[in-house]
Amino acid sequence: MIKILHTADWHLGKRLQEFSRIEEQKLVLEEIIQIADQEDVDLVLLAGDIFDTFNPNHEAVELLYKTLRKLSKNGERPVVAISGNHDSTQFVEAPDPLARELGIIFYSRYDSVIPTGKLDSGIEITQASSGFIELKLPKFDFPIRIILAPYANETLLKTNLGEGDREAEFRQILQEKWKDLADSYCDSTGVNLFMGHFFFMKEGEKQVTEPESERSILHVGGTQALFTKNIPPQIQYAALGHLHRYHAVGKEPMPVVYSSSPLAYSFSEADQEKKVVIVEAAPNQEVTYKAIGLKQGRPLYRVTFENLTDTISWLEANPYCFVEITFVTEHSIDAATRKAIMKAHDGIVNLIPQIKNPAGSESLSLKVEDLGKDMNTLFRLFYKSEKGQEPNEELMEIFREVHSQTNEA
């Protein structure tokens, strides 16, 4: 029985607006290393979005290499990592020849084939193909096969995998690719795994919302949602990355699982418990898996208050967090109140006024999503919240003139 740790979406180097998360990332990755050691894990799967940007800073790169060296136990425990939609395929795969000697295998390009051969640690790459690797570990008498599905948009995939029938759907191209690999390599004598960084859902189910911190891959130039049925039936466990919430998309004929990100990276993830997944597998058997909660890092909270006393009291009781505060007020938040709130806590990311309508009609509030609206619309919202009526055209003309002069300055 092989024991596997499944993790994803580290987003190393990510910030929460002006706040760095690197120190929290150091803590939570150390926690993941400790879990891998305590659980006596034999293999680690990192399912994409290793970094947060295509060009990660030095500190993020250094953190990755130090973490993977510890996770690999200096080469005794293999780590297999694929790229996600936040990663540069060239950057992720560049260190692979050196990293492989420590049992760390990077895969990001569908036109790449990982070289076979035995490593100094005794780990052997026995078979490989585009999008596939088979490993043999010294302590097991069966091979571990992994279908590798790093993120790529439709154009890149069609370039590398071929279009075939031009009318064929994107998910059909991938399904056929994965089926060919499974039929060629994934028989019942080994453990058969799938690792991918895509948006998977059950066919016919309502589509879930992607997190605010994610670049959506469900749009033109991105990819369609893939279905769990696209994964070959020979697979015993599908380790996914991209969605930041832990959940099993499907459990039949195999578990198809998002492990979650190790930290909450946007307020849409507030109150989520972050996890890693421990999987136990053997050839020709159903796997068992369990999620282990991660404790390190600042939690994210969205809270609403109507007076300063309650606000300060809550902030003092919750010093180690990032918080988005909605403050209900008759008018805008005055300078003294704003200063008192901001001074009370070092993790206030947003302080949003919710203006009560003085006319007694339905209250209006400025929400985070409103901030993307044009200035004319924002001014109308503000005026209506203050005066209880729409501004007339003469006033709007004055506002437009003042706004244009400000832009020119």
C-alpha positions in Angstrom: 0.0 0.0 0.0 1.6 3.3 -1.1 0.8 6.5 0.8 0.5 9.7 -1.3 0.2 13.4 -0.2 -1.8 15.5 -2.6 -1.5 19.3 -2.5 -1.9 22.2 -5.0 -2.2 25.9 -5.6 0.7 27.1 -3.5 0.8 30.5 -5.4 4.2 31.3 -4.0 4.9 35.0 -3.9 1.2 36.0 -3.9 0.1 39.1 -2.1 -3.2 40.2 -0.6 -3.3 43.7 -2.0 -0.4 45.4 -0.3 0.2 42.6 2.2 2.9 40.0 1.6 2.0 36.4 2.4 5.5 34.9 2.1 6.1 34.4 5.8 2.7 32.6 6.1 3.7 30.5 3.1 6.9 29.5 4.8 5.0 28.4 7.9 2.3 26.5 6.1 4.7 24.7 3.7 6.8 23.7 6.8 3.5 22.3 8.2 2.9 20.3 5.0 6.5 18.9 5.3 5.7 17.8 8.9 2.5 16.1 7.8 4.3 14.2 5.1 6.9 13.0 7.6 4.3 12.2 10.3 2.1 10.3 7.8 5.2 8.5 6.4 4.2 9.5 2.9 5.9 7.7 -0.1 5.0 10.2 -2.9 4.0 13.8 -3.1 1.8 15.2 -5.9 1.8 19.0 -6.5 -1.1 19.8 -8.9 -0.2 23.2 -10.3 -0.2 26.9 -9.6 3.2 26.5 -7.9 3.8 30.2 -8.3 1.4 33.1 -8.5 3.0 34.8 -11.5 4.9 33.8 -14.6 8.0 35.7 -13.3 8.2 34.8 -9.5 10.5 36.8 -7.3 13.7 35.3 -5.9 12.2 34.7 -2.4 9.3 32.6 -3.9 11.7 30.6 -6.0 14.0 30.0 -3.1 11.1 28.9 -0.9 10.0 26.4 -3.5 13.4 24.7 -3.9 14.0 24.5 -0.1 10.5 23.1 0.5 10.7 20.5 -2.3 14.2 19.4 -1.1 12.7 18.7 2.4 9.6 17.1 1.0 11.7 14.8 -1.1 13.8 13.8 1.9 16.9 14.6 -0.2 15.8 12.2 -2.9 14.2 9.3 -1.0 10.6 10.4 -1.6 9.6 11.4 -5.2 7.7 14.7 -5.7 5.9 15.2 -9.0 4.8 18.7 -9.9 2.8 20.1 -12.8 2.2 23.7 -13.9 -1.0 25.6 -13.6 -2.5 28.6 -15.3 -0.5 31.0 -13.1 2.8 29.3 -14.0 5.2 29.8 -16.8 5.7 26.4 -18.5 9.3 27.2 -19.4 10.2 28.5 -15.9 8.6 25.5 -14.1 10.3 22.9 -16.3 13.7 24.6 -16.5 15.2 23.0 -13.3 13.9 19.5 -14.1 17.2 17.9 -15.1 18.9 18.9 -11.8 15.8 18.5 -9.6 15.3 15.0 -11.0 18.4 13.7 -9.2 16.6 14.6 -5.9 13.5 12.8 -7.1 11.7 16.0 -8.0 10.0 15.8 -11.3 8.5 18.9 -13.0 6.2 18.6 -16.0 4.6 21.5 -17.8 4.7 21.0 -21.6 2.7 18.4 -23.5 5.4 18.1 -26.1 7.9 17.0 -23.3 8.8 13.4 -22.5 10.5 12.8 -19.1 13.7 10.8 -19.6 13.7 7.2 -18.2 16.4 5.8 -16.0 17.4 5.0 -12.4 18.2 7.8 -10.0 20.9 7.6 -7.3 18.2 7.2 -4.6 17.0 4.0 -6.2 13.8 5.6 -7.6 13.4 4.6 -11.3 11.5 6.2 -14.1 10.6 3.0 -16.0 8.3 4.4 -18.7 7.4 7.8 -20.0 5.4 9.4 -22.8 3.9 12.8 -23.5 1.7 13.4 -20.5 2.7 10.3 -18.7 5.3 8.9 -16.3 5.7 5.5 -14.6 7.8 5.3 -11.4 9.2 2.3 -9.5 10.1 2.9 -5.9 12.5 0.6 -4.1 10.1 -0.4 -1.3 7.2 -1.4 -3.6 7.0 -4.3 -6.0 4.5 -2.6 -8.2 4.8 0.5 -10.4 3.1 3.9 -9.9 1.6 5.4 -13.1 0.6 9.0 -13.4 -1.2 10.7 -16.3 0.1 14.3 -16.2 -2.3 17.1 -17.3 -0.7 20.5 -16.7 -2.8 23.5 -17.6 -2.7 24.6 -21.2 -5.3 26.6 -23.2 -7.1 25.1 -26.2 -4.7 26.6 -28.8 -1.6 25.1 -27.2 -3.3 21.7 -26.6 -4.4 21.5 -30.2 -0.9 22.5 -31.4 0.7 19.7 -29.3 -2.0 17.0 -29.4 -3.4 17.6 -32.9 -6.8 18.7 -33.8 -8.1 15.6 -35.6 -11.6 16.4 -36.6 -11.8 20.2 -36.6 -15.3 20.0 -35.1 -14.1 17.8 -32.2 -14.6 19.5 -28.8 -11.7 20.3 -26.6 -12.7 17.9 -23.9 -13.0 15.1 -26.4 -9.4 15.7 -27.6 -8.2 15.4 -24.0 -10.4 12.4 -23.2 -9.0 10.5 -26.2 -5.4 11.5 -25.2 -5.9 10.2 -21.7 -7.7 7.1 -22.8 -4.8 6.2 -25.2 -2.3 6.6 -22.3 -4.4 4.6 -19.9 -5.0 1.8 -22.4 -1.3 1.7 -23.1 0.2 1.8 -19.6 -2.5 1.6 -16.8 -3.3 -2.1 -16.3 -4.3 -3.6 -12.9 -0.7 -4.6 -11.9 0.2 -1.0 -10.8 -1.3 2.0 -9.0 -2.9 4.3 -11.6 -3.2 8.0 -10.9 -4.2 11.2 -12.7 -2.9 14.7 -11.8 -4.4 17.7 -13.6 -4.9 21.5 -13.3 -8.2 22.2 -14.9 -11.8 23.0 -14.0 -13.6 19.7 -13.6 -17.3 19.1 -12.9 -19.8 16.4 -13.2 -21.7 16.6 -16.5 -25.1 18.1 -15.9 -24.3 19.6 -12.5 -24.4 23.3 -11.8 -21.1 25.0 -12.4 -19.4 26.3 -9.2 -17.8 29.8 -9.0 -14.1 30.1 -9.3 -12.4 32.0 -6.5 -11.7 35.8 -6.9 -8.0 35.1 -6.6 -8.0 32.8 -9.6 -7.6 33.8 -13.2 -10.7 32.3 -14.8 -9.9 29.5 -17.3 -13.6 29.4 -18.4 -13.5 31.9 -21.1 -12.5 32.4 -24.7 -8.8 31.6 -25.0 -9.0 29.6 -21.8 -10.7 26.2 -21.6 -14.1 24.6 -21.4 -15.0 22.9 -18.1 -14.0 19.3 -18.2 -16.2 16.5 -17.0 -15.2 13.8 -14.6 -16.3 11.2 -17.2 -13.3 12.4 -19.3 -10.9 10.7 -16.9 -10.2 7.1 -17.9 -11.9 4.4 -15.7 -8.5 2.7 -15.1 -7.6 5.7 -12.8 -7.9 5.0 -9.1 -7.5 8.6 -7.9 -7.5 12.0 -9.7 -5.5 14.7 -7.9 -6.6 18.2 -9.0 -5.5 21.7 -8.7 -7.1 25.1 -9.6 -10.1 25.5 -7.3 -9.0 26.6 -3.9 -11.7 24.9 -1.9 -11.2 21.3 -0.7 -13.9 19.1 -2.3 -14.5 15.8 -4.1 -16.0 16.6 -7.5 -16.9 13.0 -7.9 -16.4 9.6 -6.2 -17.3 7.1 -8.9 -15.7 5.3 -10.6 -12.7 7.0 -8.7 -12.3 10.0 -6.3 -11.8 13.2 -8.3 -10.5 15.6 -5.6 -9.4 19.2 -5.3 -7.0 19.4 -2.3 -7.4 23.2 -1.8 -4.8 25.9 -1.6 -2.7 26.0 1.6 -3.8 29.5 2.5 -6.9 31.6 1.9 -5.9 34.0 -0.9 -9.1 36.1 -1.4 -12.1 37.0 0.7 -14.2 34.7 -1.3 -12.3 32.0 0.6 -13.0 33.5 4.0 -13.8 30.8 6.6 -12.6 27.9 4.4 -10.5 25.4 6.2 -7.4 24.6 4.0 -6.2 21.0 3.7 -3.9 18.5 2.2 -5.1 15.0 1.2 -3.5 11.7 2.2 -4.2 8.9 -0.2 -3.5 5.2 0.3 -3.5 3.0 -2.8 -2.6 -0.5 -4.0 -3.0 -2.1 -7.4 -6.5 -3.1 -8.5 -8.1 -1.8 -5.3 -10.2 1.2 -4.4 -8.1 3.9 -2.7 -8.9 5.4 0.6 -8.2 9.1 1.3 -8.5 11.6 4.1 -8.1 15.4 4.3 -5.9 16.9 7.0 -6.6 20.5 8.0 -3.8 23.1 7.9 -3.5 25.5 10.8 -0.8 27.9 9.8 -1.4 31.3 8.2 -3.8 34.2 8.9 -7.5 33.4 8.4 -9.5 35.9 6.3 -12.8 37.3 7.6 -15.6 39.5 6.3 -17.3 41.3 9.1 -20.0 44.1 9.4 -20.3 46.6 12.2 -22.6 49.6 13.0 -20.5 51.3 15.7 -16.9 52.0 16.6 -17.0 50.2 20.0 -18.0 46.8 18.5 -15.5 47.2 15.7 -12.6 47.9 18.0 -13.6 45.1 20.4 -13.7 42.5 17.5 -10.4 43.7 16.1 -8.7 43.4 19.5 -10.1 39.9 20.0 -8.9 38.8 16.6 -5.4 40.2 16.2 -4.0 37.5 13.8 -6.1 37.7 10.6 -6.8 39.7 7.5 -10.2 41.4 7.6 -12.6 43.2 5.3 -14.8 45.5 7.3 -18.1 46.8 6.2 -19.0 49.8 8.4 -22.7 50.8 8.4 -23.1 54.6 8.8 -25.5 57.4 8.0 -22.9 59.3 6.0 -19.3 58.6 4.9 -16.9 57.3 7.6 -15.4 60.3 9.3 -11.6 60.7 9.5 -11.5 60.1 13.3 -13.5 56.9 13.1 -11.4 55.7 10.1 -8.2 56.5 11.9 -9.3 54.7 15.1 -10.3 51.5 13.1 -7.1 51.4 11.0 -4.9 52.0 14.1 -6.5 49.1 16.0 -5.3 46.3 13.7 -2.5 45.6 11.3 -4.5 43.3 8.9 -7.3 45.5 7.7 -7.4 45.0 3.9 -10.6 46.9 3.1 -12.8 49.3 5.0 -16.0 49.7 3.1 -18.8 52.2 4.1 -22.3 51.0 3.9 -24.4 54.2 3.7 -27.9 54.2 5.2 -30.4 56.1 3.1 -31.4 59.1 5.1 -34.7 59.3 3.2 -35.7 56.0 4.7 -36.0 54.1 1.5 -33.9 51.1 0.6 -30.3 51.5 1.9 -27.5 51.7 -0.6 -24.0 50.5 -0.1 -20.8 50.5 -2.0 -19.5 47.0 -2.6 -16.1 45.8 -3.6 -17.5 44.8 -7.1 -18.7 48.4 -7.6 -15.2 49.6 -7.6 -14.8 48.5 -11.2 -17.6 50.8 -12.4 -16.9 54.1 -14.2 -16.7 57.4 -12.2 -20.0 58.7 -13.4 -21.8 55.6 -12.1 -20.0 55.8 -8.8 -20.9 59.5 -8.4 -24.5 58.7 -9.1 -24.5 55.9 -6.5 -22.8 58.2 -3.9 -25.2 61.1 -4.6 -28.2 58.9 -4.3 -27.0 57.4 -1.1 -26.4 60.9 0.4 -29.5 62.7 -1.0 -32.0 60.0 -1.6 -32.4 61.0 -5.3 -30.6 60.9 -8.6 -28.4 63.9 -9.5 -29.8 66.2 -12.2 -28.1 66.5 -15.6 -26.6 70.0 -14.7 -24.9 68.6 -11.7 -23.6 65.6 -13.7 -22.2 68.0 -16.3 -20.3 69.8 -13.6 -19.0 66.5 -12.2 -17.8 65.4 -15.7 -16.0 68.7 -16.2 -14.2 68.5 -12.9 -13.3 64.9 -13.4 -11.9 65.5 -16.9 -9.7 68.4 -15.6 -8.5 66.1 -12.8 -7.5 63.5 -15.3 -5.7 66.1 -17.5 -3.7 67.3 -14.5 
